[in-house]
Amino acid sequence: MNNKIQQEDNEYVAGTYNRFPVALVSGKGSIVTDEDGRDYIDMTSGIAVNSFGFCDEIWQKAITEQAAKIQHTSNVFYSAPCAKLAHMLCDRTGMKKVFFSNSGAEANECAVKTARKYAADTKGEDCFTIITLENSFHGRTISMLSATGQEHYHELFRPLTPGFVHAEANNFDDILKLTKENKTAAIMIECVQGEGGVVPLNQDYVKKVADFTKENDILLIVDEVQTGNGRSGKLYSYMNYDIQPDIVSTAKGLGGGLPLGATMLGDKVQNTLGHGDHGSTFGGNPIACAGAVSILERIDENLLEGVRRKSKFLFETFANVKGIEAVTGMGLMMGLKTVKPAREVVEECIKNGVLCLTAKDRVRLLPALNIPDDLLKKASEVITKCCE
Ligand SMILES: *Cc1c(COP(=O)(O)O)cnc(C)c1O
């Protein structure tokens, strides 16, 4: 075995990632190949990014054609892919405007800036608190760390950005208490807490929070960075909850493998951000947007039906496995609470040719939305064996 890639990386790349000892060099669909020529079934899609798997042909054609036409314009000029993608997102969600950035953290930054400005404009500058949930994850910038309701992300990086408080998930009384104590601009939730262990919020809780924000002119922000773009079995996970958020942030799967974040702005906040209030050099990059158009076009009812069917298959397969204590999640976003430590199970799976992830104490599965049924079945058999 030749570990040159791993040696070079370990020597020169900042040590922020506890990487698995595998260097991936090529892929096709849900099969990916390492530097030694070994194939794996992919149950990660690059953490919910490669929506249609590796090197999907339609996406590849869209980005290479755009790269040959015009690769970047800067946001002081108009460009077609950016306008088209925003139009499509609004048509599919009922949102009114879109701001493009390059990552999930940035999409959330824009959501929070919009909420702060809306609250300042309508209720005064002392109305700025953003309530997020315990066990949430919203990104790695200093402000999104502050938004994230997990203490261990805060350690070592103080002082944090002020104005974020955390409510216990699924406890509506805690929302009532915190909104009494703080002049609140917005409540930000993930309908399924991804990094928090793939835990969906309760239906009645989300509905109550949504109704409460409407009645009190507090903005509801839904972080769809991981749950969005078909992952949950609906285009966006909030669509499983019969609610209409004021702001939706997304990233990961939208670009299908290129960096792209989007913050969708609803009725109330569509004109909150004006000239000069926000910006991004790379945001809305034509190549990334052209790829995203080709992804979004194919996340139709037929594909979503397939996501729900594959999800049902996985839930049923893992329901009675010795070694799996609980199965949580939604669509093709799944957390397995295993008897063995999750990291150990994932290492075992990799040795047996299946790539999986962890999320907190869970094994996390995020296969491509179009993973073929036979590969899904094979992967689930390997995972089952490795859990026992
Ligand atoms: C991954 C993730 C983020 C951060 O996205 P980056 O692109 O890494 O900045 C934010 N929120 C949620 C829910 C995520 O899963």
PDBQT file of the ligand as one rigid body, heavy atoms in Angstrom, charges set to zero:
ROOT
HETATM    1  C1  LIG A 401     -23.196  21.331   7.596  1.00  0.00    +0.000 C 
HETATM    2  C2  LIG A 401     -24.156  22.235   8.269  1.00  0.00    +0.000 A 
HETATM    3  C3  LIG A 401     -23.904  23.608   8.413  1.00  0.00    +0.000 A 
HETATM    4  C4  LIG A 401     -22.588  24.228   8.004  1.00  0.00    +0.000 C 
HETATM    5  O1  LIG A 401     -22.376  24.151   6.648  1.00  0.00    +0.000 OA
HETATM    6  P1  LIG A 401     -20.894  24.508   6.056  1.00  0.00    +0.000 P 
HETATM    7  O2  LIG A 401     -21.105  24.419   4.585  1.00  0.00    +0.000 OA
HETATM    8  O3  LIG A 401     -19.954  23.492   6.595  1.00  0.00    +0.000 OA
HETATM    9  O4  LIG A 401     -20.579  25.878   6.522  1.00  0.00    +0.000 OA
HETATM   10  C5  LIG A 401     -24.882  24.394   8.973  1.00  0.00    +0.000 A 
HETATM   11  N1  LIG A 401     -26.057  23.867   9.386  1.00  0.00    +0.000 NA
HETATM   12  C6  LIG A 401     -26.337  22.560   9.266  1.00  0.00    +0.000 A 
HETATM   13  C7  LIG A 401     -27.652  22.044   9.718  1.00  0.00    +0.000 C 
HETATM   14  C8  LIG A 401     -25.396  21.694   8.724  1.00  0.00    +0.000 A 
HETATM   15  O5  LIG A 401     -25.654  20.381   8.637  1.00  0.00    +0.000 OA
ENDROOT
TORSDOF 0
